[in-house]
């Protein structure tokens, strides 16, 4: 097993899948890349048993075979090597890997590639296609609100619902909720499944800047994402997603319309002065004025700002976690937003003032009880 490859090209492919590799594992081989050569096609694999990724590239190869190589070591070595053709030769008797460059010769200790865990294959799957930009946007809009509470496994991923009307992406941590509908991604066969956070983080980093088609296949256990020469496979979360529609209030007569950038800058300043336990930020609403106040009683810090807005409804005072609102506004990334409320104790719905074509985006944030 021998191949010649650009050191930079190999580094970029391995870096793409390197985030999968676990450094704290009971199986040492999970700290490796599996390199598999089939004549002039080299495929690199990484897995943590829950998520697997592979990336392929053409090389000048001789023979075929597979070898497991320490991932961090190989990445660090390639990063330190100037761009140049390198020759990689594998000794199948002792599993050593010899790398020859323009000025040097190096040896790494590998392992038997046959001991590398089996990568799941797409069997009995259904399939849907979507643009990479659509998927990247869905990840950007939803990932921040995914729960990190392992006592609620269903909420530790993004729920995907496929239907003939469109595809809905949902995330929540019980404090915030995002519902993102794409009417241009449809499936004649309704289905729903929960994709874990780590897989979506890796996917978000791996998706290319230019638009390509992503083929998503799924069965009861796994989801398979394929684009260009990259494949990501993840084990789906085996749990029932909560009924998120039940927590979205339907009647919200009090509506605040405001420029997102001004509100975001104000919140960034005021949360610095708020209590670090709750980041409580209080909105006082009446007419064309929004007064925002935050304070930290323990350190006698306090700040108040008044912003111009359009508000229709009864005068009211409602408090939020300022950090949560900042994350919501960042994820929305809109020029103007509408915040719809009913009472100071019920959830506030935040939406773009104007929805984009093929999109329906709704975010929700729970209030903090004033004085709490």
Buried (B, 14 or more C-beta within 10 A) or exposed (E): BBBBBBBBBBBEBBBBBBBBBBEEEEBEBBBBBBBBBEEEBBBBBBBBEBBBBBBBBEBEBEEEBBBBBBBEBBBEBBEEBEEEBBBBBBEBEEBBBBBBBEEEEEEBEBBEBEBBBEBBEBEEBEEBEBBBBBBBBBBBBBBBBBBEEEEBBBBBBBBBBBBEEBBBBBBBBEBBBBBBBBEEBBBEEEBEBBBBBBBBBBBBEBBEEEEEEBBBBBBEEBBBBBBBBBBBBBBBBEBEBBEBEEBEBEEBEBBBBBBBEBBBBBBEEBBBBBBEEBBBBBBBBEEEEBBBBBBBEEEEEEBEBEBEBBBEBEEBEBBBBBBBBBBBBEBBEBEBBBBBBBBBEBBBBBBBBEEEEEBBBBBBBBBBEEEE
